[in-house]
Amino acid sequence: MSMETPQHGELNDAQRRRLGVTCSYIDKLLCEVEQVLHETASESPFPRHLVDVTPAQTRVVEDHIRRIREQLLRALAWQGIAPDPPRIPATRAALTHLAFIDIAIEELKPGYMRGSGVVPDDVAEELNGVVHELRSVAQSMERYLRQELGTSLESRLKKLEHAGCDVALLETIEAVVTRHGLVEFRSRIASLASRLEDNNLEVALFGRVSSGKSSLLNALLGTDVLPVGVNPITAVPTRLRYGATLRAEVGFASGRTEEVSIDGFRNLVSEDGNPGNQRNVIRAVVEVPSARLREGIVLVDTPGLGSLARRGAAETMAYLPACDLAILLIDAGATLNDEDIGTLRLLLEGGIPALVLLSKSDLLTDPDLGRVTGYIEAQVRNELGLGIHIEPVSALASHATLVDRFFGQELLPRFHQARSLRDASIARKIGALRESVISTLETLLRSSRREALPEVDAKQIEDRLRHISGEIGEQRTHLDHAFFELGERPELIVDELAEMAVAHIHAGPARRIGSPVLAEWTQDVIQKHVDRALVRTRGAIREAVDGLNAIAEQMNRPDAPSLEEAGVLLRDAPRFEMAAIPGPVGARLWRWLGRSAAMALARRSLRAAFGDSFRVELHRYGGALRQWSAHTTRGMQAMVGSHADAYRAQLNRMRGPSGDGTVSPELGNDLSRLMKWNAETAEIRS
């Protein structure tokens, strides 16, 4: 191959590239030499080199390194070559390394370890704990790199200063935590900042199909954005919040979010425009320029609870939205039924305050209105022991005063009351965080002075933390497996339905199973599969909270999680809704056949009644469930990890000082500042 002829005193292009690459490679090796020389300053528990030079000798070597670099630059300048500017952001490099770290952590799981020999069951459980402990800390670092670097906690809190004195305390805590490297508290500070930033209060509307929810919401907001007079897709909750202009966006089971026109939105959330939810919409948000939403009220048009409400089982709590206030609509033309009572019972069990409205009140005369509201109030009192006032409303313009009265006298005062309760809850959490940071600073100070620290059973606490981390970490795998099986194996549902159908025919004179009965059975069976998966997860989060509370008590810490905080994480599970009612199933001959023959015939008849679309529907539903479980388990891991990491860090500090044992000279002042903090005067700022 011929080479380009260089000009006098110049190398050709290939030679110039080689000169540049060689100089860069030499500098890379020099960087590694520098790392070796300063390895004693690293806190790595796995040092590779024995540093056998004194500090004075290290400085001489560094002088030589500087001279070599100067010569490298002169060599490049000889050919007019400038060193390449840096192109790879440090955060990207760190995130890339974290991805490889995550792979390495994953390969510590028992399933991979078994390639090196049998892993005993008791060791496998602890090994899972080790994996999830490591992953929790790595994920905390990843969250910091991905989220906090763009908008620091400090700047987020500055923007919230108008919210009151508690923010000033949180700012001080953030500064102290940053100054002393107490990274285990950062996720909790970020969580509190998010609570303060979210000034909205969610008000969810419940009611049977055709109870008038969409009409009432349109009347409340003075808009016609929600489709009325068509069958809704009841599995898709719609949130209406304030916005300067009218706009809508929808979320799909794939995780994609798309802004759509108002007409497009109406099509996507109605059975007429999106039959059987073929587009797989799982959420919808509409921003409305309504004065009634400006203060932060978010109205949520929820799926009807239907048979879930009639069952009233604890597992159905997963399908309730994580709302602050609930409104139940009862159709004045249909009055109260078991479904309405069941919905109120679920709300009561979930600790969600509720209002009851009698919709379409324009249909009743004043005497009838009094009789109907009195009857409903008496039934609610008898069934639930709950004294509740029924407020009449109507979506008709001629009865607008009813809606105005409800909003001004019922909803708005409840909204302000709920916001006050939320602010008080945040203040309590900030106070508990302050006490935890004080405890940590005291430990650091006493440890640096070699003072005796309270004795705790560190091994027992670490074992328990490892068990908690392992069990919570495994919930993602557990739910993924359960929901994948549900979505990809419709024959499991058909088998259970066949059992029910054969038992039903043998128990009575029926010769067929009608479409409505079959549809209700199907939804019940699918829901039971989901409920069974959630029972284990609900138990795991309950045990985790109990365990963390016990550890907090042992360590005399005030920062334990609550069951209420954990329970909200398991809300808003997607529900299965059949696209079309299956056809009836004839069963005239089943009772005369043996059980195995009857079961075979039942399966064949059910598959024909459902058609091919059932497999597609289950597949979509399984995907929506897995997306929900991924989000939910991340929240569970973050909540448990934020407390567990703080307890582990405290244990490490109680063992004695790390490094040379020196602490920041500001530690004493920061400790005093937090101990003397007065939330009313708030004179001290970091």
C-alpha positions as CSV (number, residue, x, y, z in Angstrom):
1,M,0.0,0.0,0.0
2,S,1.4,3.4,-1.0
3,M,1.8,6.0,1.8
4,E,1.0,9.7,1.4
5,T,4.2,11.6,0.8
6,P,4.7,14.0,3.7
7,Q,5.8,17.6,3.4
8,H,9.3,18.6,4.6
9,G,9.6,18.1,8.4
10,E,6.2,16.5,8.7
11,L,4.9,13.0,9.3
12,N,2.1,11.6,7.1
13,D,-1.4,11.2,8.4
14,A,-1.0,7.6,9.6
15,Q,2.2,8.5,11.4
16,R,0.7,11.5,13.1
17,R,-2.2,9.4,14.3
18,R,0.2,6.9,15.7
19,L,2.2,9.6,17.5
20,G,-1.1,11.0,19.0
21,V,-2.3,7.5,20.1
22,T,1.1,6.6,21.6
23,C,1.3,9.8,23.6
24,S,-2.3,9.3,24.9
25,Y,-1.4,5.7,25.9
26,I,1.7,6.8,27.7
27,D,-0.4,9.3,29.7
28,K,-2.9,6.6,30.5
29,L,-0.1,4.5,32.0
30,L,1.1,7.5,34.0
31,C,-2.4,7.9,35.4
32,E,-2.2,4.3,36.6
33,V,1.1,5.0,38.2
34,E,-0.4,8.0,40.1
35,Q,-3.3,5.8,41.3
36,V,-0.7,3.2,42.6
37,L,1.2,5.9,44.4
38,H,-1.9,7.2,46.1
39,E,-3.5,3.8,46.8
40,T,-3.0,4.3,50.6
41,A,-5.5,7.2,50.4
42,S,-8.2,5.0,48.9
43,E,-10.8,3.4,51.1
44,S,-10.9,0.3,49.0
45,P,-11.1,-2.9,51.0
46,F,-9.2,-4.7,48.2
47,P,-5.9,-2.8,47.6
48,R,-3.8,-4.3,44.8
49,H,-0.4,-2.8,45.6
50,L,1.9,-2.5,48.6
51,V,3.0,1.1,48.5
52,D,6.7,0.9,49.4
53,V,7.7,4.6,48.9
54,T,7.6,7.4,51.4
55,P,5.6,10.6,50.8
56,A,8.9,12.4,50.0
57,Q,9.8,9.8,47.4
58,T,6.2,9.9,46.0
59,R,6.7,13.7,45.3
60,V,9.9,12.9,43.4
61,V,8.2,10.3,41.2
62,E,5.3,12.8,40.6
63,D,7.9,15.4,39.5
64,H,9.2,12.9,37.0
65,I,5.6,12.2,35.8
66,R,5.1,15.9,35.3
67,R,8.3,16.2,33.2
68,I,7.3,13.2,31.0
69,R,3.9,14.9,30.4
70,E,5.6,18.1,29.4
71,Q,7.7,16.2,26.9
72,L,4.6,14.5,25.5
73,L,3.0,17.9,24.8
74,R,6.2,19.1,23.1
75,A,6.3,16.0,20.9
76,L,2.7,16.6,19.8
77,A,3.3,20.4,19.3
78,W,6.3,19.5,17.0
79,Q,3.7,18.1,14.5
80,G,1.0,20.7,15.4
81,I,-1.1,18.1,17.1
82,A,-3.4,19.2,20.0
83,P,-4.5,16.7,22.6
84,D,-8.1,15.6,22.1
85,P,-10.6,17.3,24.4
86,P,-12.5,15.1,26.8
87,R,-15.7,13.7,25.2
88,I,-17.1,11.2,27.7
89,P,-19.1,12.8,30.6
90,A,-17.9,11.5,33.9
91,T,-21.5,10.6,34.8
92,R,-21.9,8.5,31.7
93,A,-18.7,6.6,32.6
94,A,-19.9,6.1,36.2
95,L,-23.3,4.9,35.0
96,T,-21.6,2.5,32.6
97,H,-19.5,1.1,35.4
98,L,-22.6,0.8,37.6
99,A,-24.3,-1.3,34.8
100,F,-21.4,-3.7,34.9
101,I,-21.5,-3.7,38.8
102,D,-25.2,-4.6,38.6
103,I,-24.4,-7.5,36.3
104,A,-21.7,-8.7,38.7
105,I,-24.2,-8.4,41.6
106,E,-26.8,-10.4,39.7
107,E,-24.3,-13.2,39.2
108,L,-24.0,-13.6,42.9
109,K,-27.6,-14.9,43.1
110,P,-28.0,-18.6,44.2
111,G,-29.2,-19.6,40.7
112,Y,-25.8,-18.6,39.2
113,M,-23.8,-19.7,42.2
114,R,-25.1,-23.3,41.8
115,G,-22.8,-23.6,38.8
116,S,-20.0,-23.7,41.3
117,G,-21.7,-26.3,43.6
118,V,-24.8,-26.8,45.7
119,V,-26.0,-23.8,47.7
120,P,-27.8,-24.9,50.9
121,D,-31.3,-23.4,51.3
122,D,-30.4,-21.4,54.5
123,V,-27.3,-20.0,52.7
124,A,-29.3,-19.2,49.6
125,E,-31.7,-17.0,51.6
126,E,-28.8,-15.0,53.1
127,L,-27.1,-14.8,49.8
128,N,-30.2,-13.2,48.3
129,G,-30.0,-10.7,51.1
130,V,-26.4,-9.9,50.3
131,V,-27.3,-9.4,46.6
132,H,-30.1,-7.0,47.4
133,E,-28.1,-5.1,50.0
134,L,-25.4,-4.5,47.4
135,R,-28.0,-3.6,44.8
136,S,-29.8,-1.2,47.1
137,V,-26.6,0.9,47.7
138,A,-25.7,0.7,44.0
139,Q,-29.2,1.8,43.0
140,S,-29.0,4.7,45.4
141,M,-25.8,5.9,43.7
142,E,-27.5,5.5,40.3
143,R,-30.5,7.5,41.4
144,Y,-28.1,10.3,42.5
145,L,-26.3,10.3,39.2
146,R,-29.4,10.2,37.1
147,Q,-31.7,12.5,39.1
148,E,-30.0,14.7,41.6
149,L,-27.0,15.9,39.6
150,G,-29.3,17.7,37.1
151,T,-31.3,19.4,39.9
152,S,-29.6,19.3,43.3
153,L,-31.5,18.7,46.5
154,E,-30.2,22.1,47.7
155,S,-31.7,23.9,44.7
156,R,-35.0,22.0,45.0
157,L,-35.3,22.9,48.6
158,K,-34.5,26.6,47.9
159,K,-37.5,26.7,45.6
160,L,-39.7,25.4,48.4
161,E,-38.8,28.0,51.0
162,H,-42.2,29.6,50.7
163,A,-43.8,26.4,52.1
164,G,-42.8,27.2,55.7
165,C,-40.3,26.7,58.5
166,D,-40.1,22.9,58.1
167,V,-38.4,23.5,54.7
168,A,-35.8,25.6,56.4
169,L,-35.1,22.7,58.8
170,L,-34.9,20.3,55.8
171,E,-32.5,22.6,54.1
172,T,-30.3,22.6,57.2
173,I,-30.4,18.8,57.4
174,E,-29.5,18.5,53.7
175,A,-26.5,20.8,54.3
176,V,-25.3,18.8,57.3
177,V,-25.8,15.5,55.6
178,T,-23.8,16.7,52.6
179,R,-21.0,18.2,54.7
180,H,-20.5,15.0,56.7
181,G,-21.0,12.5,53.9
182,L,-24.2,10.9,55.4
183,V,-25.4,9.7,52.0
184,E,-27.8,7.1,53.6
185,F,-30.1,10.0,54.4
186,R,-30.3,11.6,51.0
187,S,-33.0,9.3,49.6
188,R,-35.3,10.2,52.5
189,I,-34.6,13.9,52.0
190,A,-35.4,13.6,48.3
191,S,-38.6,11.8,49.1
192,L,-39.7,14.5,51.5
193,A,-38.8,17.2,48.9
194,S,-41.0,15.3,46.4
195,R,-43.9,15.3,48.9
196,L,-43.4,19.1,49.3
197,E,-43.2,19.7,45.6
198,D,-46.4,17.8,44.9
199,N,-48.9,20.3,46.2
200,N,-51.8,18.4,44.7
201,L,-54.5,16.4,46.5
202,E,-56.1,13.6,44.7
203,V,-59.9,13.2,44.9
204,A,-61.1,10.0,43.3
205,L,-64.7,9.5,42.1
206,F,-66.3,6.0,42.4
207,G,-69.6,4.9,41.1
208,R,-71.4,2.3,39.0
209,V,-71.6,2.5,35.3
210,S,-74.0,5.2,34.2
211,S,-74.0,6.8,37.7
212,G,-73.1,10.1,36.1
213,K,-69.4,10.4,37.0
214,S,-68.3,11.9,33.7
215,S,-71.3,14.3,33.5
216,L,-70.6,15.5,37.1
217,L,-66.9,16.0,36.4
218,N,-67.7,18.0,33.3
219,A,-70.2,20.1,35.2
220,L,-67.7,20.7,38.1
221,L,-65.1,21.9,35.7
222,G,-67.3,23.7,33.2
223,T,-66.0,21.5,30.3
224,D,-67.1,18.7,28.1
225,V,-63.7,17.0,27.9
226,L,-65.0,13.6,29.2
227,P,-67.1,11.5,26.9
228,V,-70.7,11.2,28.0
229,G,-73.3,8.8,26.7
230,V,-70.8,6.1,25.5
231,N,-69.5,3.0,27.3
232,P,-66.3,3.9,29.1
233,I,-63.3,1.6,29.3
234,T,-63.6,1.2,33.0
235,A,-60.1,-0.2,33.5
236,V,-58.5,3.2,32.5
237,P,-58.4,5.8,35.3
238,T,-58.5,9.4,34.1
239,R,-56.8,12.2,36.1
240,L,-58.0,15.8,35.6
241,R,-55.6,18.4,36.9
242,Y,-55.0,22.1,36.4
243,G,-53.2,23.4,33.3
244,A,-53.0,26.7,31.6
245,T,-54.4,25.2,28.4
246,L,-56.6,22.2,27.7
247,R,-54.3,19.2,26.8
248,A,-54.3,15.4,27.3
249,E,-51.8,12.6,27.4
250,V,-52.2,8.8,27.7
251,G,-49.9,6.1,29.0
252,F,-49.7,2.6,27.5
253,A,-48.8,-0.7,29.0
254,S,-45.5,-0.6,27.0
255,G,-44.4,2.4,29.2
256,R,-44.8,4.9,26.4
257,T,-46.6,8.2,27.1
258,E,-48.1,10.2,24.2
259,E,-49.8,13.6,24.0
260,V,-53.1,13.4,22.1
261,S,-55.8,15.7,20.9
262,I,-59.0,16.0,23.0
263,D,-60.9,14.0,20.4
264,G,-58.2,11.4,20.3
265,F,-58.3,11.2,24.1
266,R,-62.1,10.7,24.1
267,N,-61.7,7.8,21.6
268,L,-58.9,6.2,23.6
269,V,-60.9,6.1,26.9
270,S,-64.2,4.9,25.4
271,E,-65.4,1.5,24.4
272,D,-66.8,2.9,21.2
273,G,-63.4,4.4,20.1
274,N,-61.1,1.8,21.6
275,P,-63.1,-1.5,21.8
276,G,-61.8,-3.9,24.4
277,N,-58.9,-1.4,25.0
278,Q,-57.1,-2.8,22.0
279,R,-54.6,0.1,22.3
280,N,-53.7,-1.1,25.8
281,V,-54.2,2.3,27.5
282,I,-53.5,2.1,31.2
283,R,-53.8,5.7,32.3
284,A,-54.9,9.1,31.0
285,V,-54.3,12.7,32.2
286,V,-56.1,15.8,31.2
287,E,-55.0,19.3,32.1
288,V,-58.0,21.7,32.4
289,P,-57.8,25.5,32.8
290,S,-60.4,25.4,35.6
291,A,-60.3,27.7,38.6
292,R,-61.6,24.9,40.7
293,L,-58.4,22.9,40.1
294,R,-56.0,25.8,40.5
295,E,-55.2,25.3,44.2
296,G,-54.1,21.7,43.6
297,I,-57.2,19.5,43.5
298,V,-56.8,16.6,41.1
299,L,-60.0,14.7,40.2
300,V,-59.7,11.1,39.3
301,D,-62.4,9.2,37.4
302,T,-61.8,5.7,38.6
303,P,-62.7,2.3,37.3
304,G,-65.9,0.9,38.8
305,L,-65.1,-1.7,41.5
306,G,-68.0,-4.0,40.5
307,S,-67.7,-7.5,41.9
308,L,-64.6,-6.5,43.9
309,A,-66.7,-4.2,46.0
310,R,-69.3,-7.0,46.6
311,R,-66.6,-9.4,47.7
312,G,-65.0,-6.9,50.1
313,A,-61.9,-9.0,50.4
314,A,-58.7,-7.4,51.9
315,E,-56.8,-8.3,48.7
316,T,-59.0,-6.0,46.6
317,M,-57.4,-3.0,48.4
318,A,-54.7,-3.2,45.7
319,Y,-57.2,-2.0,43.2
320,L,-58.0,1.2,45.1
321,P,-56.2,4.3,43.9
322,A,-53.8,6.0,46.3
323,C,-56.1,8.9,46.8
324,D,-56.5,11.5,49.6
325,L,-60.3,11.7,49.4
326,A,-63.0,9.6,47.8
327,I,-66.4,10.5,46.4
328,L,-69.0,7.8,45.9
329,L,-71.8,8.6,43.4
330,I,-75.1,6.9,43.8
331,D,-77.6,7.2,41.0
332,A,-80.9,8.7,42.3
333,G,-82.8,6.6,39.8
334,A,-81.2,3.3,41.0
335,T,-80.7,4.0,44.8
336,L,-78.3,2.0,47.0
337,N,-77.1,-1.5,46.3
338,D,-74.5,-4.1,47.6
339,E,-71.9,-2.7,45.2
340,D,-72.1,0.8,46.7
341,I,-72.0,-0.6,50.3
342,G,-69.0,-2.7,49.3
343,T,-67.2,0.3,47.8
344,L,-67.7,2.3,51.0
345,R,-66.5,-0.6,53.0
346,L,-63.3,-0.9,51.0
347,L,-62.7,2.9,51.3
348,L,-63.2,2.6,55.1
349,E,-60.8,-0.3,55.4
350,G,-58.3,1.6,53.3
351,G,-58.4,4.6,55.7
352,I,-59.7,6.9,52.8
353,P,-62.2,9.5,53.9
354,A,-65.3,9.5,51.7
355,L,-68.2,11.7,50.7
356,V,-71.4,10.3,49.2
357,L,-73.3,12.2,46.5
358,L,-76.7,11.4,45.1
359,S,-76.3,12.1,41.4
360,K,-79.2,13.0,39.0
361,S,-81.1,14.5,41.9
362,D,-83.1,16.6,39.4
363,L,-85.1,13.4,38.8
364,L,-86.6,13.6,42.3
365,T,-89.1,15.9,43.9
366,D,-88.1,17.5,47.2
367,P,-90.2,15.0,49.3
368,D,-88.7,12.1,47.3
369,L,-85.2,13.5,47.7
370,G,-85.6,13.6,51.4
371,R,-86.9,10.0,51.6
372,V,-84.1,8.6,49.4
373,T,-81.3,10.4,51.2
374,G,-82.7,9.3,54.5
375,Y,-83.0,5.7,53.4
376,I,-79.4,5.7,52.1
377,E,-78.0,7.3,55.3
378,A,-79.9,4.7,57.4
379,Q,-78.6,1.8,55.3
380,V,-75.0,3.0,55.5
381,R,-75.3,3.4,59.3
382,N,-76.8,-0.1,59.7
383,E,-74.3,-1.9,57.3
384,L,-71.1,0.0,58.2
385,G,-71.8,1.8,61.5
386,L,-70.9,5.0,59.6
387,G,-72.8,8.3,60.0
388,I,-72.6,10.0,56.7
389,H,-74.4,12.9,55.1
390,I,-75.7,12.4,51.5
391,E,-75.3,15.5,49.3
392,P,-77.6,15.8,46.3
393,V,-76.0,17.0,43.0
394,S,-77.0,17.2,39.3
395,A,-75.0,17.9,36.1
396,L,-77.9,19.9,34.6
397,A,-77.1,23.6,34.1
398,S,-80.6,24.4,35.6
399,H,-79.4,22.8,38.9
400,A,-75.9,24.3,38.9
401,T,-76.4,25.6,42.4
402,L,-76.2,22.0,43.7
403,V,-72.8,21.5,42.3
404,D,-71.7,24.9,43.5
405,R,-72.9,24.2,47.0
406,F,-71.2,20.8,47.1
407,F,-67.9,22.3,45.9
408,G,-67.9,25.2,48.3
409,Q,-69.4,23.7,51.4
410,E,-68.2,20.1,51.2
411,L,-65.3,19.5,48.8
412,L,-63.2,22.6,49.4
413,P,-63.2,22.5,53.2
414,R,-62.3,18.8,53.1
415,F,-59.5,19.6,50.6
416,H,-58.0,22.2,53.0
417,Q,-58.4,19.9,56.0
418,A,-56.7,17.1,54.1
419,R,-53.8,19.4,53.1
420,S,-53.3,20.5,56.7
421,L,-53.2,16.8,57.7
422,R,-50.7,16.1,55.0
423,D,-48.5,19.1,56.0
424,A,-48.6,17.9,59.6
425,S,-47.5,14.4,58.5
426,I,-44.6,15.8,56.5
427,A,-43.6,17.9,59.5
428,R,-43.5,14.8,61.7
429,K,-41.3,13.0,59.2
430,I,-38.9,15.9,59.0
431,G,-38.8,16.0,62.8
432,A,-38.0,12.2,62.9
433,L,-35.3,12.7,60.2
434,R,-33.7,15.5,62.3
435,E,-33.6,13.2,65.4
436,S,-32.0,10.4,63.3
437,V,-29.3,12.8,61.9
438,I,-28.6,14.0,65.5
439,S,-28.2,10.4,66.7
440,T,-25.7,9.8,63.8
441,L,-23.7,13.0,64.5
442,E,-23.5,12.0,68.2
443,T,-22.2,8.6,67.3
444,L,-19.6,10.1,65.0
445,L,-18.5,12.5,67.7
446,R,-18.3,9.9,70.5
447,S,-16.6,7.5,68.2
448,S,-13.9,10.0,67.3
449,R,-13.3,10.6,71.0
450,R,-13.1,6.9,71.6
451,E,-16.0,7.1,74.0
452,A,-18.1,4.0,74.8
453,L,-21.1,3.6,72.6
454,P,-24.4,1.8,73.4
455,E,-24.0,-2.0,72.9
456,V,-26.3,-3.7,70.4
457,D,-26.2,-7.1,68.9
458,A,-24.8,-6.0,65.6
459,K,-24.7,-9.5,64.0
460,Q,-28.3,-10.2,64.9
461,I,-29.3,-6.8,63.4
462,E,-27.3,-7.3,60.3
463,D,-28.7,-10.8,59.8
464,R,-32.2,-9.4,60.1
465,L,-31.5,-6.6,57.7
466,R,-30.1,-9.0,55.2
467,H,-33.2,-11.2,55.5
468,I,-35.5,-8.2,55.0
469,S,-33.5,-6.9,52.0
470,G,-33.5,-10.4,50.4
471,E,-37.2,-11.0,50.8
472,I,-38.2,-7.5,49.5
473,G,-35.8,-7.8,46.6
474,E,-37.2,-11.1,45.6
475,Q,-40.7,-9.7,45.2
476,R,-40.0,-8.4,41.7
477,T,-39.0,-11.9,40.6
478,H,-42.0,-13.5,42.4
479,L,-44.5,-11.1,40.8
480,D,-42.9,-11.2,37.4
481,H,-43.2,-15.0,37.4
482,A,-46.8,-15.0,38.6
483,F,-47.9,-12.3,36.1
484,F,-46.0,-13.8,33.2
485,E,-47.7,-17.2,33.9
486,L,-51.1,-15.5,34.1
487,G,-50.6,-13.6,30.8
488,E,-49.0,-16.4,28.8
489,R,-51.0,-19.5,30.0
490,P,-54.7,-18.9,29.4
491,E,-55.3,-22.7,29.7
492,L,-54.8,-22.2,33.5
493,I,-57.9,-19.9,33.6
494,V,-59.9,-22.2,31.3
495,D,-59.1,-25.2,33.5
496,E,-60.4,-23.4,36.6
497,L,-63.5,-22.2,34.8
498,A,-64.1,-25.8,33.5
499,E,-64.0,-27.0,37.2
500,M,-66.5,-24.4,38.2
501,A,-68.8,-25.1,35.2
502,V,-68.9,-28.8,35.7
503,A,-69.5,-28.4,39.5
504,H,-72.3,-25.9,38.7
505,I,-74.1,-28.2,36.2
506,H,-73.8,-31.2,38.6
507,A,-75.2,-29.2,41.5
508,G,-78.4,-28.2,39.9
509,P,-80.9,-28.4,37.0
510,A,-79.1,-25.9,34.8
511,R,-78.4,-27.0,31.2
512,R,-76.3,-24.0,30.1
513,I,-74.1,-21.3,31.5
514,G,-75.1,-17.9,30.5
515,S,-72.8,-15.2,29.2
516,P,-73.0,-12.8,32.2
517,V,-72.3,-15.6,34.6
518,L,-69.3,-16.8,32.6
519,A,-68.0,-13.3,32.3
520,E,-68.2,-12.7,36.1
521,W,-66.6,-16.1,36.8
522,T,-63.7,-15.3,34.4
523,Q,-63.0,-11.9,36.0
524,D,-63.2,-13.5,39.5
525,V,-60.8,-16.3,38.6
526,I,-58.2,-13.9,37.0
527,Q,-58.5,-11.6,40.0
528,K,-57.9,-14.5,42.4
529,H,-54.7,-15.3,40.5
530,V,-53.5,-11.7,41.0
531,D,-54.6,-11.7,44.6
532,R,-52.7,-14.9,45.3
533,A,-49.5,-13.3,44.0
534,L,-50.1,-10.1,46.0
535,V,-50.8,-12.0,49.3
536,R,-47.1,-13.0,49.5
537,T,-45.9,-9.5,48.6
538,R,-48.3,-7.9,51.0
539,G,-47.0,-10.3,53.7
540,A,-43.4,-9.5,52.8
541,I,-43.8,-5.7,53.1
542,R,-45.7,-6.1,56.4
543,E,-42.9,-8.3,57.8
544,A,-40.3,-5.9,56.5
545,V,-42.0,-2.9,58.3
546,D,-42.3,-4.9,61.5
547,G,-38.6,-6.0,61.3
548,L,-37.4,-2.4,60.6
549,N,-39.5,-1.1,63.5
550,A,-37.9,-3.7,65.9
551,I,-34.4,-2.8,64.7
552,A,-35.1,1.0,65.1
553,E,-36.3,0.3,68.7
554,Q,-33.1,-1.8,69.4
555,M,-30.9,1.0,68.1
556,N,-33.0,3.8,69.7
557,R,-33.8,5.4,66.4
558,P,-37.0,7.3,65.7
559,D,-37.0,6.8,61.9
560,A,-39.0,3.6,61.4
561,P,-41.4,3.2,58.4
562,S,-45.1,2.8,58.9
563,L,-47.5,0.2,57.6
564,E,-49.7,3.0,56.2
565,E,-46.7,4.3,54.2
566,A,-46.0,0.7,52.9
567,G,-49.7,-0.1,52.2
568,V,-50.0,2.8,49.7
569,L,-47.3,1.2,47.5
570,L,-49.6,-1.7,46.7
571,R,-52.4,0.4,45.3
572,D,-53.6,1.1,41.8
573,A,-53.1,-2.5,40.4
574,P,-54.5,-2.7,36.9
575,R,-57.7,-4.8,36.6
576,F,-58.7,-7.2,33.9
577,E,-61.6,-6.1,31.8
578,M,-63.1,-8.4,29.1
579,A,-63.3,-6.8,25.6
580,A,-66.4,-8.7,24.8
581,I,-68.8,-10.9,26.8
582,P,-68.2,-14.6,25.8
583,G,-71.0,-16.6,24.3
584,P,-73.2,-18.9,26.4
585,V,-72.0,-22.5,27.0
586,G,-74.4,-25.4,26.4
587,A,-74.0,-28.1,29.0
588,R,-76.9,-30.4,28.4
589,L,-74.9,-33.7,28.3
590,W,-72.3,-32.9,31.0
591,R,-74.2,-34.3,33.9
592,W,-74.3,-37.8,32.2
593,L,-70.6,-38.0,31.6
594,G,-67.8,-39.1,33.8
595,R,-65.8,-36.3,35.4
596,S,-62.8,-36.5,33.0
597,A,-65.0,-36.6,29.9
598,A,-67.1,-33.7,31.3
599,M,-64.0,-31.6,32.0
600,A,-62.7,-32.3,28.5
601,L,-66.0,-31.2,26.9
602,A,-66.1,-28.1,29.2
603,R,-62.7,-27.0,28.2
604,R,-63.5,-27.4,24.5
605,S,-66.8,-25.5,24.9
606,L,-65.1,-22.7,26.9
607,R,-62.3,-22.2,24.4
608,A,-65.0,-21.9,21.6
609,A,-67.0,-19.4,23.7
610,F,-63.9,-17.2,24.3
611,G,-62.4,-17.3,20.9
612,D,-58.8,-16.4,20.0
613,S,-59.1,-12.9,21.4
614,F,-59.0,-14.1,25.0
615,R,-55.3,-15.2,24.7
616,V,-54.4,-11.7,23.3
617,E,-56.3,-10.0,26.1
618,L,-54.6,-12.0,28.8
619,H,-51.2,-11.3,27.2
620,R,-51.9,-7.6,27.3
621,Y,-53.1,-7.7,30.9
622,G,-50.0,-9.7,32.0
623,G,-47.8,-7.0,30.4
624,A,-49.7,-4.2,32.2
625,L,-49.4,-6.1,35.5
626,R,-45.6,-6.6,35.1
627,Q,-45.1,-2.9,34.3
628,W,-47.1,-2.1,37.5
629,S,-45.1,-4.6,39.6
630,A,-41.8,-3.2,38.3
631,H,-42.9,0.3,39.5
632,T,-44.3,-1.0,42.7
633,T,-41.4,-3.2,43.8
634,R,-39.0,-0.3,43.0
635,G,-41.0,1.8,45.5
636,M,-40.9,-1.0,48.0
637,Q,-37.1,-1.5,47.7
638,A,-36.5,2.3,47.9
639,M,-38.6,2.6,51.1
640,V,-37.0,-0.4,52.8
641,G,-33.6,0.4,51.5
642,S,-33.7,4.0,52.8
643,H,-34.2,2.8,56.3
644,A,-32.0,-0.3,56.2
645,D,-29.0,1.7,54.7
646,A,-29.3,4.2,57.5
647,Y,-29.3,1.4,60.2
648,R,-26.3,-0.3,58.6
649,A,-24.3,2.9,58.4
650,Q,-25.1,3.6,62.1
651,L,-23.9,0.1,63.0
652,N,-20.6,0.6,61.1
653,R,-20.1,3.9,62.9
654,M,-20.8,2.3,66.3
655,R,-18.0,-0.2,65.6
656,G,-15.5,2.6,65.7
657,P,-14.1,5.4,63.6
658,S,-13.1,4.7,60.0
659,G,-9.9,6.0,58.4
660,D,-7.8,8.0,60.7
661,G,-10.7,8.7,63.0
662,T,-10.8,12.5,62.4
663,V,-14.1,14.3,61.9
664,S,-15.0,17.6,60.4
665,P,-14.3,20.5,62.8
666,E,-17.9,21.7,62.0
667,L,-19.5,18.5,63.4
668,G,-20.0,19.9,66.9
669,N,-21.5,23.1,65.6
670,D,-23.9,21.2,63.2
671,L,-24.9,18.9,66.1
672,S,-25.7,21.9,68.3
673,R,-27.5,23.6,65.5
674,L,-29.9,20.7,64.9
675,M,-30.4,20.1,68.7
676,K,-31.3,23.7,69.3
677,W,-33.5,24.0,66.2
678,N,-36.7,25.9,66.8
679,A,-39.2,25.4,63.9
680,E,-41.1,28.5,64.9
681,T,-38.3,31.1,64.9
682,A,-36.0,29.2,62.4
683,E,-33.2,31.7,62.9
684,I,-30.4,29.3,62.0
685,R,-29.7,28.5,58.4
686,S,-26.7,26.5,57.2
